[in-house]
Amino acid sequence: MKYRVKADGSLVTKSQLIASNSNTSLPKTWTAATLEFLGVDPVLAGPSPDVGPYEVAVGDGVVKVGGNWTEAWKIQPMFVEFTDKEKTVVTVDAQIAAYEAQKLADRRSTMVCTARQARLALSSVSLYATVQGAISQASDEARIEWEYASTIERLSPLIAELQPVLGLTDAQLDDLFDLAITL
């Protein structure tokens, strides 16, 4: 919880108040009298506003609402154009592309299904026989993983080896894993 200092309107935390009053014995539970002694008003949490896809809500001080001090918010862009150390202008579009690429990489790193789910998904899109044929021509490591792995990871070497054989795009492979996870 935050507190508003009556004297100057600044915001402080309970820990900061305790530290700045280290020679004072403060009660465990703070009452209105404690807050008056410290010269602060409590600040109530305010609801964070809804934001767009590349926007963030940031704290913007406090406002008085119905006699209580409440957190205020403002919405600002998630990305702004800037010039890096090498004097290269980094555009908003470039930052959005990097952000989306990282989100996709993070999502793919968590895509895991059981071997059973993988086989059922491949069967449901009529690719199981194709994979079986490709596995017979695959590397020893891929054949061992296909036969003995209990789980299949989206970013595994097995998938990387099979993807061109199956002729699937990254998006199609993501969809296949999404399907497998539901089976």
N, C-alpha and C positions, 0 to 999 in steps of 0.2 A: 504494500500500500504506500501511496505517496501522500505527502503533506504539503500544504501551501503555507509558506512563512508570511504572516500578516504584515510584517514590517516592509518587505520588499517584493512580495509576490513570487519569490523563487520557489522551486519545488525541491523537496528533500525526501529521503527515505527514513524509515524508523531507525535503521542502523546509523545513518548520518546524525540523526537527532541524539541518539544515545551517545555517540562518540563526541559530539560537541558539548554534551552535558555530562562528561565523565565524572565530575565531582558531585553529581546529584544522584541520589538514590531514587530511581523511578519505579513506580509500581509495575507489576507484571501485566496487569490489565489497565490500559489507559482509559481514563474517564474524560468527560468534558472538562473537568477541573485540571487534569494533567495537560490536556491540549491547550487550555487557556494559559497555564503556567509556562508552557513551552512557546507560546505565541504562534500557534499553527492551527490551521483548519484541515480536517481530513479531506482527501480528494477521492471521490467515488469513481469507480471504473465506468467508463462510457462505452457504449457499443461501437465497435470498429465498423466503419462504413463499408459497403460493398465496393469492390474495385473491379476494374476491367482486366483483361488478360495480361497487360504489361504495365500495370499500375500497382502502387503500394500505398497503404495507409500508414501515416506516421503521426506520432504524437505532436500536438500543436498547442501545448500549454493547457490551460484550464479555463472553463467558463462557469459562471454561476447559473444554475438551473434550479428553479424552485427553492432558493435559499441554500442550496448545497453546491460546493465546488465539484465539478465533474470534468473528467478528461475530455479534451477537445482533439479532434483529428483533422487531418487534411490529406487529400489524395494527391499524389505526385507520380510522375512517370518513373518506371522501374529503371529505365536507361536514359542517359543523356549523352550526346556527342561529346567527345573529349580528344585531346591530343596526348599520346603516350610519350614515354621517355625518348623514343627514337624519332619524335616529331611527326609521327604518323597519326592522321585523323582517324579515329575509331567511330564509325557511324552508329546510329541507333539500329539500323537494319543489320549491321554486322554483329552487334551485341545480341540482338534477338535471335539471329541464326545460330550463334554459338550457344546461347541459352537453350534453344530448342534441341540442338544436337546433343547437349549434355543431358537434358531430360530424357531423350530417346536412348542414349547410351546407358543411363541409370536404369531405365525401365527394362531394357534388354538384359542387363546384368542380373536382374531378379527373376527373369523368366526361366522357370524350371518346372519340368513335369516328370512324372514317373515314366518308366519304360513302357508300361502298359498303356498309359494315356497317349504317349507318342505314337505307338502302333495303332491304337484305335483311331486317332486323329488322321493318320496317314491312310488308313483303310477307308475312312469316311469320305475322303477326297480322292479316292482311287489312286493313291501313290504308294501304297504298301508294297506291291509287287515290284515297282520301279526301284524302291529303296533296297529291297532284298537283292535285286540284281546288281545294284550299284555296290552294295556291301561286299558281294563276292569279288569285286574288282578293286576294292578299297585297300588302304594300307592296313598292316597288321594291327596298329593301334586303333584304327577306326573299327575294324571287325571285332576286336576284343571289347571295346567300349559298347558297341551295339549289342553284343551278345550278353555281356555281364553287368553293365551299369544298371543300378537301380533307379537312377534319375538321369535325365538328359537336360543339359543347360543350353540355352539359346546361343550363347557365345562360345560353346565348346569347339575344339578342333574337329570333332565328328561332324557337327552341323556345317562348319566352314567347308569341309571336304565334300559333303553331300549337296550343298546348295547349288553349285553350278551344274551338277549332274541332273538335278531335279528341275533346273531352269526356273527357280523361284526367285522373285525379287525379295529384297529385305522386308518390304511391307507385307508381301504374301507369307513369308516365313514367320513374321510377327503374328499375323492372323492365324496361322497354323498352330503356333504355340498357345495363343489365346483360346483357340478351340480345344486343344489338348488339355489345358488346365481345367476346362469345364467338364471333362469326361470322367 
